[in-house]
Amino acid sequence: MASSRGLTMERIRELPAMSWEEGRGLDFLESLGPDNSATVFSLLDDPADLARATAVSRSWRRFVIANQFSKLLCLRVYPEVSNFTRVELGSFSNAHQNAGSSDCAGLEKLGSDHRVYMHLSHGLLSPYNPKDCINHCVGASSTDHFPEEAIGNTLEPVDRDERRPSYWSSGGHKDPAVPECLIYRLQSELCLVDEIKIRPFKAFFRRNHPIYSAKHIRFHMGYVKPPLWSETHVHVQTDDGELIDDSNYIWTYTSPEFPMLQENVMQSFKLPHPVLCIGGVVKIELLGRVHKDTVDGLYYICVSHVQIVGKPLSQDFGVAPSKNDVVLSYYLDYHRFRGRSQ
């Protein structure tokens, strides 16, 4: 995992004027001083090396924890981590029980945060095979015929049969500039997202087989604001627009606009860099309409299939938004609780 500018513990061991056996030389931290030592430690880019550093001695462990190097590592690889205002160790079986906030002070609280960010950095930097991360649909900005042409159809990779195509259709508009959006919930409250794939719908049952594509596309990632933040609300697919209103969301990432091809193929929109989706909600914004329907003279956008490709992080992690901040939660007993519930 080391980059060209990073260090490993092996390279630190090779630095001059230093002995690693007790009593034979100066301690590395004492030799370089706190400022230079902090510069060296901030170049470590492998969580395993930070873990090894904390095992050298008590002074090294205090130094790593006090300077929050595990958090800095997460921030360096995924800047979206800066959205977290604090960290809490909690119990999955009792969301209100909190073992890591007011009861911990000073270095003890920093040690608690260090533990969480070490686990997070491992999840962020571990290699993975990208997969479709969509868990369920939240809703669409409009639907022409609900539920026959609802957003849920976009989760089906193929048509039901030749006579019953599976697709979402927007409502029709005279103005081709009117945008639409589709909102999805991912498999975890923290997900790495690499790319989004979309296939526009080709109406083979219409003359000339028109493709109802958008002109451009843009993506937003984030979480639902309180008090709507709950699995109960997010699981509901509704056509009343409650969960589509932008005022109900905090978007922590917005992508550039991508041009969309007027082709009946699965189109891949690779993000400039992998993004940490905090909150597990993705909004696909469809900008501009291309085809005017010959029946009613209105413009539509239709989508056959959507995939949001990346990596869901462990369910040990949770996101807890409040009025003024967003908390990174780490559930100590998630796996034990899940085992009882299965």
N, C-alpha and C positions, 0 to 999 in steps of 0.2 A: 504493500500500500504506500510505501514511501515515495515521495516525489523528489525531483532533482534538487529542490531547495530544502527538503526536509532532512531531519536527522533521525538516526536510530540509536538505541542504547549501545550497540556495538561501536558506532562511530564516536559516541561520547566517551567510551572507555579508552579510545585511542588518543584523546586529548593529552598534551604534555602536562608536566608538573602536577601529576595526580596519582595517588595510590588508592586501590580499592580494598586493600587489606588493612584492618584496623591497626593503628599504631605505626604505620610505615610512611605516612605522608599526610598532606592536608586534604581535608574534605573538599570536594568539588565546589560546593556552595561557598565555603569559606575562602577558597582560592580565587574565585572569580568575583565574588560579591553578589548581592541580591539582584542588581539591575542587569548585569551581564548574564547571570544564571537564568533570569527570567527570559532574556532574549533567546538563549539556547533552548530552554524547555519549550518555548512557544513554537519552535520549529519542528518539534516532534509531531508526526502526522499519522501515527499508528496507535490506536488505543492500547494495544498490548505493551508498547514501550512506556506509556504513562503508568500502566499498572506495575510494570517492573520497577519504575522509578520510585513509586510509593513503598515498595518492599525493601529498598536499600537500607533505610534507617528511619527513625521517628522524625528526625529533622527534615529529611527529604519528603516524607509523607506530609508533614505540616506545610512545607513550602509549596508542594503541588496543589494541595487543597486550598490554601490561603490565596493563591494566585489564580484559582479557577481555570487551570489549564484544560481540564476536560470540557468545560463549557466553551472555552475559546476554540478548541478543536472543532466542536460542532458548528460554531458560528462561521469558522473559516470555510468549511466544506458546504454548509447550507445556511446562507444568511437569513433565511426565514425563521431560524431559531430565535432571532432577536425579538420576535413578537411575544415570546414568553416573558412575563414580568416577574414570575416566581415559580418555584418548584414545591410540590407537596408529595410526601410519601403518604399513601392512603391505603385503605382496606376496600377491596372490591365488594365484599359482602356487606360493608357498612360505609357508604360513600361519605357520610358525615364524620366518620372517625378519622382523625388526622394525626399521624404520628410524626410529622416532620415540619410543623410550622411554628407556632408560638412556643412549644415546649423545647425547641432547640434554639440555642443562642450562640452567637459568635462562631468559633471554629467548629462546634458540633453541628450547627446548621449548614455551614459550608461543606462539612464532611458528608452530610445527607445529600446536598445538591451534587457533590462530586460523584457520589454513587449513582445517582440517576443519570447524570450526563455521561458517565462512563458506559452505562448500558445503552444510552441513546447513540453515542458515537459508534459503538459496535454495530448497532442496527443500521446506521447510516452508511457505514463504510464496508460492511460485509458484501461480498459479491453475490449476485442474484440473477436469476433468469426472469426477465420481465414477463408479466402476464396481465390479463384483463382484470382490473381492480374494482369494477363496478359491482356494488351490492344490490342496489335497487334504484328505481326512478323516484324523483321527488315531484317533478311536474314540468309543464311546458307553458310558455307565455300565452299560447292559444292553441286550440285544436279544432279542426274543421268539423269532423264528425266524431263525437266522443260517445262510447269508448272505442269504436271500430278503428279509428285512426289515432289512437292515443300514443303517448311517449313509450309506454311499455313495449310496443312493437319493435322499438329500436334495439332491444336486447336480444331479439331473435336473429341469428346469423343468416337464416334462409327464410324464404316465403313458406307459408303453411302448405300451400299447393299452388298450381298454376292459376287457379281461378280465384284464389284468396291471397293476394300479395300482403306482406307484412311491412307496414311503414307508418311513420308519424307524418301528419299533414298539418300545417299551420292553417289558421283562418285566412281568408282571402282579403286583399287590400287593393285599392286603386293606385295607391302610392307605392312604387317599387322600393322606396328607401326605408319603409317601415321594418325595423329589425324584429327578430324572434330569438327566443332562448330556450334551451333545454337544461334542466338541472338534475344532477345525479348524486347519489350518496355512495361513497367508496366503502371498501370492506373493513377499513380501520380508521380511527380518528387521526392517525398519522400515516400518510402514504407518500412514497416517492413516486413522482409521475415523470415519465420520460417522453411520452408522445401520446397523441390522441388520434384515433382513426375513425373516419366517417365515410359512409357510402351514401351519396344522394340517391333519391328514388327516381327510377325510370318508369314512366307510366306506359307499359306495353299494351294496355287496353285502350289507349288513346291514339288518334291519328298522328303519324310521324313519331310516335314514341317519345314524347318530350321528357326532358330531365329537369326536375324542379330543384335545382341547386341554388345555394346562396352565392353571392359574388365573393365575399370574404368571410373569414371566421376568426374569432378571438376567444380566449379562455380565461376564466377567473377561478381562483381557488380560495377557499376560506371556510368559515364556520357560521352557524346560525346564531343570531343574537339571543340573549335571554329576553323574555321568558320562553321563547319557542324552542330553546335548546333542550331537546329530550328526544330519545329514540322514538317515543310514541308519536310525536309530531312529525319527525323526519320520515317515518315509515309511511305516513298517509299520502297517497296519491290523490290529488284533488284538482278539480277544474275551476275552482273559484278564485285562483290567483293569489291566495294568501301566502303561500310559500314561494312565490315567484318574485314578489316585490323586493327590489334591491335594498330597501330600508330594513329588511329583516336579516341582512347578512353583513359580515365584515370580510372583505376580500383582501387576503394577505399577499396575493400574487395576481398580476394581470399580464398576459402574454402580449407579444406584438400581434398585429393583424397578419393573417396569411391569406393569399389568394386561393380560391377554391376552383377546381376544374369542373367544367360542365360535362362530366363523364360518369358513367355508371360503373364505377370501380371503388374499392376500398382505398380511400386517400389517407396518407399518413402525414400528420403534422407534427414534426419533431420539434420539441422545445429547444431554445438556445442552450439550455443546460437542464439537468434533472432538477425538479422542484419538490420541496417538502410541502405537501398539502396539509396545512394545520386546520383540523376540524373535519376533514373528509368530505367536503362538499365541492363539486366542480360544476361551474356554469359554462355551457357552450353557447356563445353569442353568434348568431347567424345574421350577417350584415348584407343587406341588398338582395333584391329578388331579380331573377333573370326571366322566367317564363310567364307569359300572360296566358291564362286559361282561355281556350276558345269557346267554352260554354257560357261563362259568366263575365268574361273580360277582366277578371281580377288576377292579381299576382299571388303565387303561393310558394312556400318552401316545404319540401318533403324530404325526409331522411329514412333510409332503410335500416341502417345498422350503425351502432356506435361502440367503440372500445376505448377505454382509458387505461393505458398500458404503463405498468411500473411495478412497484413492490409495496404491499401493505406491511407496515411495521407491526411489531408484537402488540397483542392486546394488553400486555402489561402496562402500556402507555395510554393515557387518556388526556383529553383537552377539556378544560373547565372554564368557559367564558363567564365573566361577571360584567357588571356595568362598566367598569373602568379598566379592566385588565383581562388577560387570559393566562390560565395556570397550566403548567405541564404537570400532570399527575402520573405517579408511578405506583401501580397497585402491587403490593407485596405478596398478596395471596391469590392472584388471579387464577393461576393454574389449579390450585387446590379447590377454589370455589367452582371453577368450570367443571372439574372432575365430579364434584358432588351433584351438579345440576344436570349432568348428562345421564 
